[in-house]
């Protein structure tokens, strides 16, 4: 199970509501939740917006650091 998508669902209220916010079906959200499909890059910002920014883009697709860079680590040496 994808903990980031689970958190997003909890924030928004349901798989259906998250799907509506992202203009995808509830079944698509189910696939994201159960790691049967990755969130496509064009839907990442919809999730961020639907959660009021509580979920960050880099948390949804950490495998795409060029598109969705994580926070800058000022402690890196």
Wavefront OBJ file of the C-alpha trace (Angstrom):
o trace
v 0.000 0.000 0.000
v 1.226 3.482 -0.865
v 1.294 5.502 2.395
v 1.411 8.861 0.596
v -1.725 8.127 -1.410
v -3.391 6.690 1.709
v -2.696 9.962 3.532
v -4.016 11.978 0.581
v -7.236 9.922 0.583
v -7.636 10.495 4.325
v -7.164 14.251 3.891
v -9.609 14.546 0.989
v -12.121 12.093 2.430
v -12.369 9.211 -0.027
v -10.858 7.592 -3.102
v -13.763 8.975 -5.129
v -13.163 12.550 -3.932
v -9.441 12.325 -4.688
v -10.270 10.955 -8.125
v -12.669 13.828 -8.759
v -10.015 16.343 -7.702
v -7.548 14.741 -10.131
v -10.130 14.151 -12.884
v -9.551 10.393 -12.793
v -11.749 7.487 -11.771
v -11.954 6.040 -8.284
v -10.454 2.890 -9.835
v -7.361 4.865 -10.852
v -6.941 6.066 -7.269
v -7.341 2.462 -6.061
v -4.510 1.434 -8.396
v -2.293 4.217 -7.033
v -3.107 3.189 -3.479
v -2.277 -0.464 -4.064
v 0.860 0.210 -6.160
v -0.726 -1.232 -9.293
v -0.032 2.031 -11.145
v 2.088 5.114 -10.533
v 0.565 8.566 -10.407
v 1.257 10.122 -13.782
v 3.191 13.391 -13.612
v 0.211 15.417 -14.869
v -1.830 14.350 -11.812
v 0.795 15.054 -9.150
v -0.064 18.732 -8.714
v -3.773 17.892 -8.526
v -3.044 15.730 -5.481
v -0.914 18.470 -3.926
v -3.736 20.982 -4.476
v -6.459 18.601 -3.267
v -4.584 18.085 0.009
v -3.973 21.793 0.522
v -0.244 21.227 0.135
v -0.040 18.717 2.989
v 1.242 16.159 0.482
v 4.257 17.405 -1.482
v 4.954 16.520 -5.116
v 8.264 14.826 -4.302
v 6.442 12.515 -1.862
v 4.118 11.307 -4.617
v 6.830 10.646 -7.222
v 10.212 10.442 -5.465
v 11.464 8.522 -8.507
v 11.271 11.746 -10.576
v 13.580 14.164 -8.724
v 14.155 16.292 -11.828
v 10.424 16.996 -12.195
v 9.601 17.022 -8.481
v 12.694 17.946 -6.448
v 12.665 17.278 -2.740
v 13.496 19.815 -0.072
v 17.024 21.177 -0.134
v 19.199 19.610 2.547
v 21.260 22.462 3.988
v 23.127 19.975 6.175
v 24.622 18.087 3.240
v 28.373 18.399 3.248
l 1 2 3 4 5 6 7 8 9 10 11 12 13 14 15 16 17 18 19 20 21 22 23 24 25 26 27 28 29 30 31 32 33 34 35 36 37 38 39 40 41 42 43 44 45 46 47 48 49 50 51 52 53 54 55 56 57 58 59 60 61 62 63 64 65 66 67 68 69 70 71 72 73 74 75 76 77
